[in-house]
């Protein structure tokens, strides 16, 4: 019987600096506000992607190792 292993759930946090929070409160013309919102959104996504990559790369490497090992036993 295969013993199940408890999955490790990564904890992901996104931090927003005080400067960015203050910028969100400053009224800007519509086009400038839209560009700023896009820039801030892209920066936040970059941080999230970095954290996700850091969290899941070991899992993917382990899965690849096990898959390779399984394929070797099948041949």
Buried (B, 14 or more C-beta within 10 A) or exposed (E): EEEEEEEEEEEEEEEEEEEEEEBEEEEEEEEEBEEBEEEBEEEBEEBEEEBEEEBEEEEEEEEEEEEEEEEEEEE
